[in-house]
Each structure stands twice: as structure tokens, then as C-alpha cells.
């Protein structure tokens, strides 16, 4: 007898266009391609149609096969342009001092021009978090870089008019760039699988340090070889060109991407679970009281403030320290000043990959990984700053300064990714809060150092770097005690939000996983919106990966062995059609 089989097939959908299901890369979890096993149905929702350009060139970088790493690379380039623009004004001022162009600015006016960017930058941090919650975060990020680049083109003309016009343009630049960091966390809410948060976020954030490395010498070369206008025009044009590529390559969510492979789409959505489908918070639904009473939130804020203090110290005064203490020339201070940030650019993404590897292997919980990397990075930088404070030779001072800044790159895998661990729904808002308070350090630090260095520019630097080491010691202590890498109970959606999203649901099953003292997660039993304490105590412990919903159906990180492929329909049992002819009934 010839047995007739049925081939598995599915109707083509717009936008698939012969998806090859490329490997997810990087040794991550490989999602199976068979069955309808994602938290949301992959068959019911139509994929977006291919755009005209997608029919000729896929929306991905040729050297990067995964879409999420393409977006991370483009985000990194955006930060490179953003921080490169911040180096233009410093080089222009040096040209004013040494060249034929003279602007009769008072000291107060010059200080106002230098700090005007941070006036606007501070204002839009928290509003930027809400914008990234209400609107597509990728559009917020790209538009902010594009507008800032356009304003950069206006700076040379504004300087020819009046310093007040320059201040106005710089304030506007700060206003639009203040939303970039919160918007970046809004992007990773939908694109970063829990076990890749560190590497994707640090790859993007490394652009801020690479921007300083490239921006300082690039601005100097353009200023010296062409004119002081050239850096402003160069970065303005590059920002607008980058924005065109950003519109082509970036999308708010993986499901909206027309050419993402099915395998990568399923991998991202299965790892994130159903929580990404919940409505975004509004001003009324944001748990402000819990923000203000949560010690893990304060731990991130304190760490951000401490890091910002030392970052702005180096950016603003590193060249002055080398010049006043060891009589370096201006050209030498520029090159040596870029060296620590170059090493940090390399260490930041490396630290992200190492942190994710440790979390995935289960050697340490997410909480312990965040504390280890943050406190280790801050501790090494503070230790080397003490060496700098007592250095008597230029070689020893430069070496200690370079190593201290380089090792601080590991801290980015601690506090700067921690928002996504404790409250992924509010990550962009929390990033705005912590980065906004960190910006206050950028306003206070110059005032304090100017008072310390006034009248005694050589002997005071020991005090400056001792204070910097003390700031890091305070940050280490506070973060080590109060930081957490686990999803906080107040970060869960309320019952009303859950019902609004799924009005036909029979009940709400809370998806929080809490860590015990040892750092291992225990999956509790939920009844309605309450948890049974006895069941939580008796529950078997499992490795915790932070904000990974252990109770989401088919979550590959919760119970990997529980995912099984099931037939679409039961096996046929009709006796009039199956079996031998003698066995059939008619």
C-alpha cells in the first residue's frame, strides 16, 4: 500500500520575500523554526509590505546578518556623531585664541556658551523617557540626532551674529539631544533579548566614548587645515546622512521590520514574552511613589551621578591637568586625552559580552553581575585616580589616567543597563531620571574645580583627583548595598492595565521573579494578582536572568525542556476512510 503524506506549507505573507532564516549568531539560543510556538501567533499578524528600496537592498548591514545588531551599530554611529559635535566648540575656541579671528567675549559669556548645552540637556531627560514611551523610540532617537546636526550647521553663522544667538542654538541642541539616552533604552525594550541586553546596550553606548576619541582629533585637523567652520559643517552633514540610513534600517519593533528573518523574529519575541504587548505607561500610570521609595532606583541614580562627575572632569580638565602639571603642549594633550577614551571604547562592548556570558552560564545572578562590574569598574578607576593624585612623573600619571578610565568601561555593564533589569516597562523613564541627575554633576563639577584650581593650578590637582576617587568610593558602597538586577514588583502592570490589554482573560498571572539572598530566582505560584508565600518558599530555585518572565508560556529561558512541537490537529480516527479496505465501514 502506498502511504500518502501531507507536506507542511504556509501561505506567503507580504514582506517575507524568501526569508532564509539566517542563524541568530553569536552563539545565542537558536529558536526552532517549526510550529506556531511564540507567545504571540506568527501566522495571524500580517508582516508589513516591502518598501520600494527593500526589493533591491535588504534593510541590513552587509557584514552583520542579524537585524538587532544592525540597529545597535547604527545607534553607536548616532552617538559618535552626537558626541563628536560636542568637541567642535572647544577646537574653535582654541583657534580664536591662536588665530587672527578674535571674539571679544567676557569670561562670564564664554562660560555661558560652554554650559548652555547642558541647560537644555538637563530639561528633556525625563520628558524624553515619556516621549520614547508614547512614540516610536527609534524615530525619537533618529530625529533628535538629525535636528542637532542641522543646528550644528547654524553655529558658525550664529557666532558671527552675537554670543546670545550661539547660546540659543546650543540650548536647542541640548534640548533635542536630551532625549537620546532615554530613547535608546526605549529601543532595547523591544529589540534586546534578556540575555543580550548588556552587549547590545554597551555596543550602542560605546559610541559616546568613540565620539570623543574621533571628535577631538577630527575637529583639530579640520580646524587647522581648513578653518574653524569646517568641523561644524562636517558633523552637521554627516548627521543628516546618518539619519537617511537610520530611517531605512531602524524600526520600532521586530514585527514591523519587513525583511527580518523568521528565526530572529521568533527568538526575540519568545525571549521577551508577552510583556512587550502591554500598553506603555503614561504620566498618570507611572508609579512615581515607587520610584522615589525604591533603593535599586537610587542605586542607579547615585552610580550615574558618580560616573558623570568623573566623566566631565576628564573631558573638561584632563588637558589642563597635563599642561599645568607636566607642561605638555596643546597638541600633545589632545592626543593623550583621546587615548583613555579609545581604550574605553574597546572595553565597554567587551564588558557587555562578558557580563552576558556570565549571566547565561549561570555562574552569577543578574544582581551579582551588575554589582561586580559596576563596583569593579568604579573601584579600579578610583584606585588609579589616587595614583594620579600622587604621581610625580608624566609617564606614571598618563599611564594611571589611561588605565583608570579604561577599566571604568566595565561599569557601563553595571548601572547603565540596570534600568532594563529592574523595570523594562519604565526603562526609558528611569534612564531619563538618572541621566538628568547625572547631568547636574556636569554643572557642579566645573564650578567646584574652578574654585579649587584658582590661583594654584599646579598643586591643587592632587586634591581634585582625591575628591574624584572619594566620589567613586561613595558610589561603590551605595551600589553594592542597594542595587538589584531583578524585576521589581512595582514594575508589573496593574490589574486594570492587564484587563485593558486582554479583556477576555480569565485572570491575571503575575510574572515577577524574586531573588533570594543567594541570588537565585524562585518562581512563585500566583493566584489572581497575589502570590502564595508558602508556594514561593517551597518553589524550586532556578537561574535568574533579571527581567525574564518565568511564567510566560514557551519562554525559552524559563523552562527550555518544556517547549514541544504539537500537531496542528488530532490524528484522524475515521474508520470509513482509514485502515485496510476490509477494516473500513461504509
C-alpha positions as CSV (number, residue, x, y, z in Angstrom):
1,X,0.0,0.0,0.0
2,X,1.3,3.5,-0.8
3,X,1.0,5.8,2.1
4,X,0.2,9.4,1.1
5,X,1.9,12.1,3.2
6,X,1.0,15.7,3.5
7,X,3.6,18.4,3.1
8,X,3.8,21.2,5.6
9,X,3.3,24.6,3.9
10,X,2.1,28.1,4.7
11,X,0.7,30.8,2.6
12,X,3.2,33.5,1.7
13,X,2.9,36.9,3.5
14,X,3.8,40.3,2.5
15,X,7.4,41.2,3.4
16,X,8.8,37.7,3.8
17,X,10.3,37.7,0.3
18,X,12.1,34.4,0.7
19,X,13.4,34.7,4.2
20,X,16.4,32.5,4.7
21,X,16.1,32.3,8.4
22,X,19.7,33.1,9.0
23,X,21.4,32.0,12.1
24,X,20.9,34.3,15.0
25,X,24.7,34.5,15.5
26,X,26.9,35.0,18.5
27,X,26.1,31.6,20.0
28,X,22.8,32.6,21.3
29,X,19.8,30.5,21.7
30,X,18.6,29.1,18.4
31,X,14.9,29.3,18.1
32,X,13.2,26.3,16.4
33,X,11.5,27.2,13.1
34,X,8.7,24.7,13.2
35,X,5.3,25.2,14.8
36,X,3.4,28.2,16.0
37,X,5.2,28.4,19.3
38,X,5.8,32.0,20.0
39,X,4.0,34.0,22.8
40,X,2.0,35.7,20.0
41,X,0.9,34.0,16.8
42,X,3.3,34.4,13.9
43,X,0.6,33.4,11.5
44,X,-2.2,35.8,12.4
45,X,-0.4,39.1,12.1
46,X,0.4,40.3,8.6
47,X,4.0,41.3,8.1
48,X,4.5,44.8,6.7
49,X,4.9,45.0,2.9
50,X,8.3,45.5,1.4
51,X,9.2,49.1,0.7
52,X,10.5,50.0,-2.7
53,X,14.1,50.0,-1.6
54,X,13.8,46.7,0.2
55,X,13.1,45.0,-3.2
56,X,16.6,45.8,-4.2
57,X,18.6,46.0,-1.0
58,X,17.6,44.3,2.3
59,X,17.4,46.6,5.3
60,X,20.6,45.3,7.0
61,X,24.3,45.9,7.0
62,X,26.2,43.6,4.6
63,X,28.7,42.5,7.3
64,X,26.0,41.9,10.1
65,X,23.4,39.2,9.5
66,X,21.2,40.0,12.5
67,X,18.8,42.9,12.5
68,X,19.2,43.7,16.1
69,X,22.9,44.1,15.9
70,X,22.5,46.3,12.8
71,X,20.3,48.6,14.9
72,X,22.9,48.6,17.7
73,X,25.6,49.5,15.2
74,X,23.6,52.4,13.8
75,X,22.8,53.6,17.3
76,X,26.5,53.6,18.1
77,X,27.2,55.7,15.0
78,X,24.5,58.1,16.1
79,X,26.2,58.6,19.5
80,X,29.5,59.0,17.7
81,X,28.1,61.9,15.7
82,X,26.3,63.4,18.8
83,X,29.4,63.4,21.0
84,X,31.6,64.5,18.1
85,X,29.6,67.6,17.7
86,X,30.3,68.5,21.4
87,X,34.0,68.7,20.6
88,X,33.6,71.3,17.8
89,X,33.3,74.3,20.1
90,X,36.4,73.6,22.1
91,X,38.6,73.5,19.0
92,X,37.0,76.6,17.6
93,X,37.8,78.5,20.8
94,X,41.5,77.4,20.6
95,X,41.6,78.8,17.1
96,X,40.2,82.1,18.3
97,X,43.0,82.3,20.9
98,X,45.8,81.5,18.5
99,X,44.5,82.8,15.2
100,X,43.5,86.0,13.5
101,X,39.8,85.6,14.4
102,X,39.0,87.4,17.6
103,X,35.8,87.4,19.6
104,X,35.7,89.8,22.5
105,X,33.8,87.6,24.8
106,X,33.9,88.1,28.6
107,X,34.7,85.2,30.9
108,X,31.1,85.1,32.0
109,X,29.9,85.0,28.4
110,X,32.4,82.3,27.5
111,X,31.3,80.2,30.5
112,X,27.6,80.7,29.5
113,X,28.4,79.4,26.0
114,X,30.2,76.4,27.3
115,X,27.4,75.4,29.7
116,X,24.4,76.4,27.6
117,X,24.2,72.9,26.0
118,X,23.7,71.3,29.4
119,X,20.8,73.7,30.3
120,X,18.7,72.2,27.6
121,X,20.2,68.7,28.0
122,X,19.0,68.6,31.6
123,X,15.4,69.7,30.9
124,X,14.4,67.0,28.4
125,X,15.8,63.9,30.2
126,X,12.5,62.8,31.9
127,X,10.2,64.1,29.2
128,X,12.4,62.2,26.7
129,X,11.6,59.0,28.6
130,X,7.8,59.6,28.2
131,X,8.3,60.5,24.5
132,X,10.0,57.2,24.0
133,X,7.1,55.5,25.7
134,X,4.3,57.2,23.8
135,X,6.0,57.5,20.3
136,X,8.3,55.0,18.4
137,X,11.6,55.3,20.3
138,X,13.7,54.7,17.1
139,X,12.0,57.8,15.5
140,X,12.7,59.9,18.6
141,X,16.3,58.9,18.7
142,X,16.9,59.5,15.0
143,X,15.0,62.8,14.8
144,X,17.0,64.1,17.8
145,X,20.3,63.4,16.1
146,X,19.1,64.9,12.8
147,X,17.8,68.1,14.4
148,X,21.0,68.6,16.4
149,X,23.1,68.1,13.3
150,X,21.0,70.7,11.5
151,X,21.5,73.1,14.4
152,X,25.2,72.4,14.2
153,X,25.3,73.8,10.7
154,X,23.9,77.1,12.2
155,X,26.5,77.6,14.9
156,X,29.2,79.4,12.6
157,X,26.6,81.9,11.4
158,X,25.3,82.4,15.0
159,X,28.8,83.1,16.2
160,X,29.2,85.9,13.6
161,X,26.0,87.5,14.9
162,X,26.1,87.5,18.7
163,X,27.0,85.2,21.5
164,X,23.4,85.2,22.7
165,X,22.4,83.6,19.4
166,X,25.1,81.0,20.0
167,X,23.7,80.3,23.4
168,X,20.2,79.9,22.0
169,X,21.4,77.4,19.3
170,X,23.3,75.4,21.9
171,X,20.4,75.3,24.3
172,X,18.2,73.9,21.5
173,X,20.9,71.3,20.7
174,X,20.8,70.3,24.4
175,X,17.0,70.1,24.4
176,X,16.9,67.7,21.4
177,X,19.8,65.6,22.5
178,X,18.4,65.2,26.0
179,X,16.0,62.5,24.7
180,X,18.7,60.3,23.1
181,X,19.7,58.2,26.1
182,X,16.1,57.6,27.2
183,X,15.0,56.8,23.6
184,X,17.9,54.3,23.3
185,X,16.5,52.3,26.3
186,X,13.1,52.5,24.6
187,X,14.6,50.9,21.6
188,X,16.1,48.0,23.5
189,X,12.8,47.3,25.3
190,X,11.5,45.7,22.1
191,X,14.8,44.6,20.4
192,X,17.1,43.3,23.2
193,X,16.6,39.7,24.4
194,X,17.2,39.5,28.1
195,X,20.5,37.6,27.8
196,X,21.8,40.1,25.2
197,X,20.9,43.3,27.0
198,X,24.4,44.1,28.1
199,X,26.1,43.5,24.8
200,X,23.6,45.4,22.7
201,X,23.3,48.3,25.0
202,X,27.0,48.7,25.6
203,X,27.7,48.4,21.9
204,X,25.4,51.4,21.4
205,X,26.7,53.4,24.4
206,X,30.3,52.9,23.3
207,X,29.6,55.4,20.6
208,X,29.6,58.2,23.2
209,X,33.2,57.4,24.0
210,X,34.2,56.7,20.5
211,X,32.7,60.1,19.6
212,X,35.2,61.8,21.9
213,X,38.1,59.7,20.6
214,X,37.2,60.6,16.9
215,X,35.8,64.1,17.6
216,X,38.8,65.7,19.3
217,X,41.4,64.9,16.7
218,X,39.0,65.3,13.8
219,X,37.9,68.7,14.9
220,X,41.5,69.7,15.4
221,X,42.5,68.5,11.9
222,X,39.6,70.2,10.2
223,X,40.2,73.4,12.1
224,X,43.9,73.5,11.4
225,X,43.8,72.5,7.8
226,X,40.6,74.3,6.6
227,X,39.0,76.7,9.1
228,X,37.1,76.7,12.4
229,X,33.9,76.5,10.4
230,X,34.8,73.1,9.0
231,X,34.0,70.8,12.0
232,X,30.6,72.3,12.4
233,X,29.7,71.8,8.7
234,X,31.3,68.3,8.6
235,X,29.4,66.9,11.6
236,X,26.2,68.6,10.5
237,X,26.3,66.9,7.1
238,X,27.3,63.6,8.5
239,X,24.4,63.7,10.9
240,X,21.9,64.3,8.2
241,X,23.4,61.5,6.1
242,X,23.3,59.1,9.0
243,X,19.6,60.0,9.5
244,X,18.8,58.8,6.0
245,X,20.3,55.4,6.7
246,X,18.6,55.3,10.1
247,X,15.2,55.8,8.5
248,X,16.0,52.9,6.2
249,X,17.4,50.4,8.7
250,X,15.6,51.0,12.0
251,X,12.1,50.0,13.1
252,X,10.2,50.3,16.4
253,X,9.6,46.6,16.8
254,X,10.9,43.4,15.2
255,X,7.5,42.5,13.8
256,X,7.4,45.8,11.9
257,X,10.6,45.1,10.1
258,X,9.8,43.9,6.6
259,X,12.9,41.8,6.0
260,X,13.9,40.4,9.4
261,X,14.3,36.6,9.3
262,X,11.6,34.5,10.9
263,X,14.1,32.8,13.1
264,X,15.4,36.0,14.6
265,X,11.8,37.4,15.0
266,X,10.7,34.3,16.9
267,X,13.9,34.4,19.0
268,X,13.4,38.0,20.1
269,X,9.7,37.8,20.8
270,X,9.8,34.4,22.6
271,X,12.6,35.6,24.9
272,X,10.8,38.9,25.7
273,X,7.4,37.2,26.3
274,X,4.0,38.8,26.3
275,X,5.0,41.8,28.4
276,X,6.0,43.9,25.4
277,X,2.4,43.8,24.2
278,X,1.2,45.6,27.3
279,X,0.3,49.3,27.0
280,X,3.1,51.8,27.7
281,X,2.9,53.8,30.9
282,X,1.5,57.3,31.0
283,X,2.2,60.1,33.4
284,X,-0.9,59.0,35.5
285,X,0.0,55.3,35.5
286,X,3.7,55.7,36.2
287,X,4.5,54.6,39.7
288,X,6.2,57.8,40.9
289,X,5.9,56.9,44.5
290,X,7.6,53.6,44.0
291,X,10.4,55.3,42.0
292,X,11.0,57.6,45.0
293,X,11.0,54.8,47.5
294,X,12.9,52.1,45.6
295,X,16.5,51.7,46.7
296,X,17.6,49.9,43.5
297,X,16.5,53.1,41.6
298,X,18.5,55.3,43.9
299,X,21.5,52.9,43.4
300,X,21.4,53.6,39.7
301,X,21.0,57.3,40.2
302,X,23.9,57.5,42.6
303,X,26.1,55.5,40.2
304,X,25.1,57.7,37.3
305,X,26.0,60.9,39.2
306,X,29.4,59.5,40.3
307,X,30.2,58.4,36.7
308,X,29.1,61.7,35.3
309,X,31.3,63.6,37.8
310,X,34.5,61.9,36.7
311,X,33.5,61.8,33.0
312,X,33.0,65.6,32.8
313,X,36.2,66.0,35.0
314,X,38.2,64.3,32.3
315,X,36.5,65.8,29.3
316,X,36.8,69.4,30.6
317,X,40.1,69.3,32.7
318,X,42.3,66.4,31.6
319,X,44.2,68.6,29.1
320,X,44.5,71.4,31.7
321,X,45.9,68.9,34.2
322,X,48.6,67.6,31.8
323,X,49.5,71.1,30.6
324,X,49.8,72.7,34.1
325,X,51.3,69.7,35.9
326,X,53.8,68.4,33.3
327,X,54.0,71.3,30.8
328,X,52.6,69.3,27.8
329,X,51.9,71.2,24.6
330,X,48.3,71.6,23.5
331,X,48.7,69.2,20.6
332,X,50.1,66.5,22.9
333,X,47.3,67.0,25.5
334,X,44.7,66.4,22.7
335,X,46.2,63.1,21.6
336,X,46.9,61.8,25.1
337,X,43.4,62.9,26.1
338,X,41.8,60.7,23.4
339,X,43.9,57.6,24.4
340,X,41.9,56.7,27.6
341,X,38.6,57.1,25.8
342,X,39.9,54.9,22.9
343,X,40.6,52.1,25.3
344,X,37.2,52.6,27.0
345,X,35.5,52.3,23.6
346,X,37.0,48.9,23.3
347,X,36.4,47.7,26.8
348,X,32.7,48.8,27.0
349,X,31.3,46.3,24.4
350,X,33.8,43.7,25.6
351,X,32.4,44.1,29.2
352,X,28.9,43.7,27.8
353,X,29.7,40.4,26.2
354,X,31.5,39.2,29.3
355,X,28.5,40.1,31.5
356,X,26.0,38.4,29.3
357,X,28.2,35.3,29.1
358,X,28.4,35.1,32.9
359,X,24.6,35.5,33.2
360,X,23.9,32.9,30.6
361,X,26.2,30.4,32.1
362,X,24.5,30.8,35.5
363,X,27.7,31.4,37.4
364,X,26.3,34.6,38.9
365,X,22.8,36.0,39.2
366,X,22.0,39.2,37.4
367,X,22.2,41.2,40.6
368,X,25.7,40.0,41.4
369,X,26.9,40.5,37.8
370,X,25.7,44.2,37.9
371,X,27.3,44.7,41.3
372,X,30.6,43.0,40.2
373,X,31.0,45.0,37.0
374,X,29.9,48.4,38.4
375,X,31.9,48.2,41.6
376,X,34.9,46.7,39.9
377,X,35.0,49.4,37.2
378,X,34.5,52.2,39.7
379,X,36.9,50.7,42.2
380,X,39.7,50.4,39.6
381,X,39.2,53.9,38.3
382,X,39.2,55.3,41.8
383,X,42.4,53.4,42.7
384,X,44.2,54.7,39.6
385,X,42.9,58.2,40.3
386,X,44.7,58.0,43.7
387,X,47.9,57.1,41.8
388,X,47.3,60.1,39.6
389,X,46.8,62.4,42.6
390,X,50.3,61.5,43.9
391,X,52.1,61.0,40.6
392,X,55.4,62.8,40.2
393,X,56.3,61.8,36.6
394,X,54.3,62.4,33.4
395,X,54.7,58.8,32.3
396,X,53.2,57.4,35.6
397,X,50.4,60.0,35.5
398,X,49.4,59.3,31.9
399,X,49.6,55.5,32.4
400,X,47.4,55.6,35.6
401,X,44.9,58.0,34.0
402,X,44.6,55.8,30.9
403,X,44.2,52.6,32.8
404,X,41.7,54.1,35.3
405,X,39.4,55.4,32.5
406,X,39.7,52.2,30.5
407,X,38.7,50.0,33.4
408,X,35.8,52.2,34.2
409,X,34.3,50.9,31.0
410,X,33.2,47.7,32.8
411,X,30.9,49.8,35.0
412,X,28.7,50.5,31.9
413,X,27.6,46.9,32.0
414,X,26.5,47.6,35.6
415,X,24.4,50.7,36.3
416,X,23.8,51.8,32.7
417,X,22.0,48.5,31.7
418,X,20.4,48.1,35.1
419,X,17.2,50.0,34.2
420,X,16.2,47.2,31.8
421,X,16.6,44.6,34.6
422,X,14.5,46.2,37.3
423,X,11.8,47.8,35.2
424,X,11.8,47.2,31.5
425,X,8.4,49.0,31.0
426,X,9.8,52.1,32.6
427,X,13.4,51.8,31.5
428,X,13.3,54.9,29.3
429,X,11.8,57.0,32.1
430,X,14.3,55.8,34.7
431,X,17.1,56.4,32.2
432,X,15.9,60.0,31.9
433,X,15.7,60.4,35.6
434,X,19.2,59.0,36.3
435,X,20.9,60.7,33.4
436,X,19.2,64.0,34.2
437,X,20.6,63.9,37.8
438,X,23.9,62.8,36.3
439,X,23.9,66.0,34.2
440,X,23.7,68.0,37.4
441,X,27.2,66.7,38.1
442,X,28.3,68.2,34.8
443,X,27.1,71.6,36.1
444,X,28.5,71.3,39.6
445,X,31.9,69.8,38.7
446,X,33.3,72.7,36.7
447,X,32.3,75.2,39.4
448,X,34.0,73.2,42.2
449,X,37.2,72.5,40.2
450,X,37.4,76.2,39.1
451,X,37.4,77.2,42.7
452,X,40.0,74.6,43.6
453,X,42.4,75.4,40.8
454,X,42.1,79.2,41.0
455,X,45.5,80.8,41.9
456,X,47.3,77.5,42.4
457,X,46.9,75.5,39.2
458,X,49.7,73.0,39.8
459,X,49.5,72.0,43.4
460,X,45.7,71.6,43.6
461,X,45.4,68.7,41.2
462,X,46.2,66.2,43.9
463,X,43.1,67.4,45.7
464,X,41.0,67.3,42.6
465,X,41.8,63.6,41.8
466,X,41.5,62.6,45.5
467,X,37.9,64.0,45.5
468,X,37.2,62.1,42.3
469,X,38.4,58.8,44.0
470,X,36.2,59.6,47.0
471,X,33.2,60.1,44.8
472,X,33.7,56.7,43.3
473,X,34.1,55.1,46.8
474,X,30.7,56.5,47.8
475,X,29.2,55.2,44.6
476,X,30.7,51.7,45.1
477,X,29.4,51.5,48.7
478,X,25.9,52.6,47.8
479,X,25.5,50.5,44.7
480,X,26.9,47.3,46.4
481,X,24.4,47.6,49.2
482,X,21.2,48.6,47.4
483,X,21.5,47.6,43.7
484,X,19.3,44.8,42.3
485,X,19.1,43.0,39.0
486,X,15.7,41.6,39.4
487,X,12.3,42.7,38.1
488,X,10.7,44.9,40.8
489,X,7.2,44.1,41.9
490,X,6.0,47.7,41.2
491,X,7.2,47.3,37.6
492,X,4.5,44.8,36.9
493,X,1.3,46.1,35.0
494,X,-1.7,46.8,37.2
495,X,-4.8,44.6,37.1
496,X,-6.6,47.3,35.2
497,X,-3.9,47.6,32.6
498,X,-3.8,43.8,32.2
499,X,-7.6,43.7,31.7
500,X,-7.5,46.6,29.2
501,X,-4.9,44.6,27.2
502,X,-6.7,41.3,27.5
503,X,-10.3,41.9,28.5
504,X,-11.3,38.3,27.9
505,X,-8.6,36.9,30.1
506,X,-9.8,34.8,33.0
507,X,-7.3,36.2,35.4
508,X,-4.1,37.9,35.8
509,X,-0.9,35.9,36.4
510,X,1.9,38.0,37.8
511,X,5.2,37.5,36.1
512,X,7.7,38.7,38.6
513,X,10.6,36.6,39.7
514,X,12.2,37.5,43.0
515,X,15.7,36.5,44.1
516,X,16.6,35.1,47.4
517,X,19.6,36.1,49.4
518,X,21.8,33.8,47.3
519,X,20.8,35.4,44.1
520,X,18.8,32.5,42.7
521,X,15.3,33.1,41.4
522,X,12.3,31.3,42.8
523,X,9.2,31.1,40.7
524,X,6.2,31.7,42.9
525,X,2.7,30.5,42.5
526,X,0.3,33.3,41.6
527,X,-3.4,33.4,42.5
528,X,-5.1,36.3,40.8
529,X,-2.8,39.2,41.4
530,X,-1.5,37.9,44.8
531,X,1.3,35.4,45.4
532,X,1.2,32.5,47.7
533,X,4.1,33.0,50.2
534,X,4.2,29.3,51.1
535,X,4.4,28.3,47.4
536,X,7.2,30.8,46.9
537,X,9.3,29.4,49.8
538,X,8.8,25.8,48.6
539,X,9.3,26.6,44.9
540,X,12.4,25.1,43.2
541,X,15.1,27.6,42.5
542,X,16.3,28.3,39.0
543,X,18.9,30.6,37.4
544,X,17.6,34.2,37.2
545,X,18.3,36.4,34.3
546,X,16.7,39.6,35.6
547,X,13.5,40.8,34.0
548,X,12.8,37.5,32.3
549,X,9.2,36.4,32.8
550,X,9.5,32.9,34.1
551,X,5.7,32.2,33.8
552,X,5.3,33.3,30.1
553,X,4.2,30.4,28.0
554,X,7.0,29.0,25.8
555,X,9.7,31.3,27.3
556,X,12.9,29.5,26.2
557,X,14.8,30.8,29.2
558,X,12.3,29.7,31.9
559,X,11.9,26.0,31.1
560,X,13.9,25.1,28.0
561,X,12.8,21.5,28.0
562,X,9.1,22.3,28.2
563,X,8.9,23.6,24.6
564,X,7.5,20.8,22.5
565,X,6.1,20.8,19.0
566,X,2.5,19.6,18.8
567,X,0.4,18.6,15.7
568,X,-1.9,21.2,14.3
569,X,-4.9,18.9,14.5
570,X,-5.5,15.5,16.2
571,X,-4.7,12.3,14.3
572,X,-7.6,11.1,12.1
573,X,-9.6,8.1,13.5
574,X,-12.5,7.8,11.0
575,X,-13.0,4.1,10.2
576,X,-14.7,4.8,6.9
577,X,-11.6,6.4,5.4
578,X,-8.5,4.9,7.1
579,X,-7.2,1.4,7.6
580,X,-7.3,-1.5,5.2
581,X,-10.3,-1.9,2.8
582,X,-11.5,-4.8,4.8
583,X,-11.5,-2.8,8.0
584,X,-13.4,0.2,6.7
585,X,-17.1,0.7,7.3
586,X,-19.4,2.4,4.9
